[in-house]
């Protein structure tokens, strides 16, 4: 039987890098606090304290270093999966739209780090 994590990584279209940063998740009329787990220009994995259904559209807000200092990113996405993880939830979000600047900031950051195995 195949393990869920290996099945998920085989579905990924791009390698993600591990990242530990605070994130805000804006969904419906709520703002949820969480932590980034991994990141690519395709999407992001995070841990939050509330479940969000697959398919729900939301926004994530976090910062990354860039050539001008710190870039504050507000990215739109759709929940690909939500899995209980202890008292938190692991959520995979696929970005729905990235501006050229947002993609450049994420690409520069991810290329400076080692991809997850």
C-alpha positions, -999 to 999 in steps of 0.1 A, spaced: 0 0 0 14 34 -10 19 60 18 -2 92 14 29 115 15 45 97 -14 13 97 -34 10 135 -27 46 142 -38 41 123 -70 11 145 -78 31 177 -74 40 195 -105 70 213 -90 93 206 -61 86 226 -29 111 239 -4 107 237 33 99 270 50 90 281 85 71 314 85 40 328 100 10 331 76 -25 346 77 -52 327 59 -82 349 48 -112 326 42 -148 339 40 -151 365 68 -123 349 90 -86 355 94 -68 323 106 -32 323 119 -9 295 108 26 285 97 40 278 63 54 243 59 65 243 22 64 266 -8 67 266 -46 54 289 -74 25 264 -78 13 264 -42 20 262 -5 16 238 24 6 251 58 -5 243 93 -36 260 108 -59 254 137 -91 251 118 -102 228 90 -110 243 56 -129 222 30 -112 211 -2 -121 234 -31 -126 265 -10 -110 297 -24 -90 318 0 -60 341 2 -27 336 21 -6 365 34 31 362 43 64 378 38 96 367 20 129 384 15 136 399 -19 161 422 -35 144 453 -21 142 439 15 110 422 25 81 415 1 46 412 16 27 387 -5 -11 383 -6 -18 353 -29 -51 338 -40 -55 300 -40 -78 270 -37 -76 243 -10 -63 211 -26 -65 190 6 -70 194 44 -58 167 67 -59 165 105 -24 167 121 -26 164 158 -46 194 171 -39 213 138 -47 208 101 -22 204 72 -36 223 42 -23 222 7 -32 253 -14 -28 256 -51 -23 292 -62 -49 304 -87 -32 336 -98 3 349 -94 15 383 -107 49 383 -125 64 401 -94 49 375 -70 63 347 -91 97 363 -93 99 368 -55 88 331 -48 111 318 -75 142 337 -62 135 325 -27 129 288 -36 159 287 -59 181 299 -30 170 270 -9 174 232 -12 142 214 -25 125 189 -2 134 153 -10 
